[in-house]
């Protein structure tokens, strides 16, 4: 636990600021409503045994996933695009600014090497493929969102890090300067450049990289650029915060909402596909990009179930879905862009 990859707990002035947060009570951050990690009737021993030892079918794809390699370093400055790296990691270039969200490019979503390996074909990008980044968004400090190896390599090329209270302790421990860090509570506003406004918003989840939980804050973000408005959802179970954010800041040109690694046993901290669709409606979304799938095996459902289920359910809802190949360029100014159901036919 003393290895650098585990990060650092908030202390000193950072901890004192945390203690002043209305969302910090009884020594830890709290969700807006009561949120047990496990659904009533389930225990940690049984759930852990099931995740580790139950032989559920097709949790990993049997073959390499299809992908497309977009040259991120050579994108014209006037191209407004999003490129997905699988799971909840993606690159965006909007109105001349380059951004990263929860980049995990090390091939592993665990502090123990080789235990939570990415799917074959899901790691076509490395940090060498990335340009300099204006804004790095971190939703929370779990290993499948805050990747030590990726962030240490990217440190000289990150201008600003936007994260929740306490998460900056990890970054400072890894050599980032205080000037690089923007740490915020829920419902605060940042204007990092002219025409760019970031609102920090709630999620329904939890945090922690070691034995201590909820000592840092989990986040979602509203990103308003000169020409677009996006919702960067992070990890969250369904709750009333989606409607509240939609009423305050919507409608959105595009929303990214977690849809994967779910289970009824932990229904309060991850959306089921039908909940992801309802969240998009609550947010007044023009397009929905369901993320948190297709890279890591963190739940017992088949690897392709999240995209299969949400696509089927959406036939009765009709929200345009953004479902690119890993690496495919999503044109953020083309609401009519058509995407293949690339996961069909892959065992």
N, C-alpha and C positions, 0 to 999 in steps of 0.2 A: 504493500500500500504506500510505500515511500517513493515508488517510481514516479517520474514526472508525469506520465500519461494519466495518472489518477487525478491530477490537478491539485487545487488548493482550496481550503474552506475560507470563506470571508472572515476577515479579522479587522481590528482597528477601526479606522474611520469608515471603512466600507460596511462593517458590521453595525456600527452605530446608525448609519443611514438606513440600513435594512430594518432595524428595530423601530424606526419612525414610520415605517410603511403601514398603512391601514390594512394591508393584506398579510401582515406578519403578526401572528398571535401564538402565544404559548410556545415560543421558541422555534417556530417554523412558519413558512408560507402556507396559506390556506386557499383553497378554491372558493369561488363565490358561493357555492352551495356544497353541502356535505358530499364528499366524494371518496368512498372507500376504494382501495386499490383493487379489491376483489369483490365480485357480486355476492350478495348475501347467500349463505348456504355453501360457499366454497372456502377451502382452506389452502394456505400456502404450500403445505407439504404435498397434498394431492395434485395441485396444479403444477408444481415444479416437476413432480414425477412424470406427469403426463407430457409436459413439454419436452423433457429430456429423453423419455423412454417409449412413449406410445408410438406405435408404427402407423402413423396416419399416411394415407397414400398421396403421392405427388407433391410433397412439400417443397421439393426442389425440381426444376425442369431437368429432364433427362438429357437434353442437348443444349448447345450454346444458344443463348438468346440472340435474335437478330438485332443489329444496331447500325447506325449511320454515323460516320465521323465528320462532324462539321468543324471547319477550321476557325476556332474562336479568336485566334490572334489576328486573323486577316479580315475580319468582318468590317465592311464599310461603316463609317461612323453614323450614317443616317439609317442604318438597318435596326429596326426595333424587334428583337427576337428573344425567345426563351429556348434554352437547350437543357434537356433533362438528363441527369446522370443515373437515374434509377433511385428507388426509395424516395426520400424527401430532399434530395440534392439537385440543385439546378442553377444554371447561369442565366443572367438576363442582361441584355443591353437595351436601354431605353433612353431616348432623348440625349444620347451621347455619354451616358454614364453606364459603367459596367458593374454588375452586382453578382454576388454569390449568396446562396441560401443553404445553410446546413451541409456544407461539402464534406462528404466521406469518400475519399479516393484511395484509401489504404488497402482496400480489399477485405477489411475485417471490421465488424461492428461490435467488438468486444475487447476488453483489455488483455484477454488471454489469447495469444496468437493461435490462429487456425481454428478457433471454436465457432465463430459466426462468419463464415466465409461468404463472400459475394457469389452470386450465381455466375456460371461461365457465360461470357459475353457481356456481362453487366459492368465490366471495369475497363472499357476501352479508353477512358480518359485518365490522365495523371496530372499532377500539378504542373508539369512542364508544358501541358497543352493550354494552360490558362493564361490570359493576359493580366496586366495589372488591374486591381479591383478597387473601385471607389468605395462601395459599401458592402460589407459582409454582414448578413443577418444571421443570427443564431437564435433558434426558437427555445432551446433548453439544453441542459448539459448531459443528456444521456449519450452513450457511446455511438449510437447510430445517427446522431445529429451533431455532436461535437467531437471531431476526430483529431486526436493529438498529432498523429503523423502528418496529416494534411495541413493542419494549421501552423505547425512549426515550419514546414517548408514554404508556406505562403506568406509568412510574417513580413518579409521585406517588401511584398507587393500588395499589401492591404493598407488602404488609406484610413478607413474608419470601420470599426466594429460596432454594430448595434446589437445590444443584448439586454437581458433582464438583470435586475438587481442581483449582485453577488457573483454572476458569471464572469465578470471581469477579473476576479481573483485567479481563475484558471489561466486567463490570457496573460496577466502580469507574471505569473509563475513560469510561463512559457516564453517570456522575453518581450512581450508586447509592451509598449509604453502607455502611460496614462493618457497621453494626447491622442492615441489611436482609439480609445474606448469611449463609447457612449452607453452608459448603463441606466436603464429607466424602469420605473414602476408602470403598472397598468394605467392607461388613459393619460399618458403624457404625450407631448408633441416635440418633434425634432425637425429643424429645417437645415439640413446639412449644406445645401447649395440653393441658389436662386431657382425658384420654380419647383423644388423638390420638398415635399412635406411627408413626414413619417409620423403616424399615430401609433403608439404602443397600446395593444389591446389584450384582453384576457384570453386564456384557453382553459380547458378543464383537464388537467393532467397532473404531473408531479415531477420531481427532479432528484438528482443525486448520482454521484459517481462511485461512492464507496458504501460504507455502512450507515451513513447519515443521509436521511432523505429530507427534501424540501427546505434546504438551507440556501437555495438559489431560486430565482423566479422563472417560471415557464411563460412563454409569450406567444402572441400572434401579432401581426402588423398590418396596418393599412398604409400602403405606399401610393402616394399621389405624385405623379410627375407632371411636367407641363402638358402632356397629351393623354395620359392614361391613369386609371385608378385600379389598383390591384389589392387583393387580400392574400396575405401570406399566412397560412393557417397554423403551421407547426403541428404538433400532436394535440388532439383534444377529443374528449367524449362529447356527445351531444348535450346541449343545455341552452338556456335562454340567452346566453351571451351572443350567440350568432344573430338573433333577431335584434338585440340591442345595438350591435355593431352595424347591422344593415340599416337600422333606423337612423343612427347617428351619421354614418359615412357613405351609405350606399346611394345609388346602385354602383356595381363594380363591373369593369370591363372583363376581368378574369379573376376567379378565386381558386386558390390551391387549398384543398381540404384533404386531411388524411383519410384513406380508405384502404386499409390493409393491416395485417398483423392484429386483427380484431378477434374477439371471442366473447360469447355471452358471459363467460366467467370474469371478464374484466370490462364489462360494457360501459362503465362510467368514464373510462380514460381513453377509449378509442371508438371512433364511429363505426357502426355497421353501414353497409352500402346504402341502405334506405335512409339512414340518418345523414349521410354525407349529401345525398340529394336534397333532403329537407333543409340542411344547413345552407346549401347554395340558394335555395328559395328564400330562406330567411335573410340572407345577405343581399338579396336582389341582384343576383349574378347574371350577367349576360352570357358567360361561358364558365364551365367548371373543368378544372384539371384535377382529377383524383390522383393523389400521390400516396407514398408510404407502401409501395408494393414493388414487386419484380426485381428485387436485388438481394434481400436477406430473408432467411427462414427464422422468423421470430414468433410464429403462431402455428397452430395445427391445421389450418385450412390449406387446400391445394394452392400452389403458388399463383395460379392464374384466376382463382376464384374472385378476388376483389374486382378485377376488370370485367370478368364475365358477368358477375351479378349486377354491378352498377349499370352496365350497358343494357342488360335485359330489363331492369327496373325502370330505366330512363325512357323506355318506349312509351310509358304512360305519363311521363313527366315532361319530357321534351326540352330539357336544357342542353344546349350544344356542348358536347364533351370534347375535351382536348386530351387525346390519347396517343402521343407520339411514340415512335421507336426511341430507345435510348440514343441520344445524340442527334436526333432529327430536329431541325430548326422549326420552331413554332413562330409563325408570323403574327406578332401581337396586334398588328393593324389590319388583319384580314379575318374578320369574324366568320367568314364562310369557308375557311380552310378545312379540307376534308382529311381525316385520318383513317388509316387502315386499322382493323381489329387484328393487329399483328400477332397477338397471343393465341389466336385460334389455330388448332391443328398441331400445337407443340405439346408433347407429353411431359 
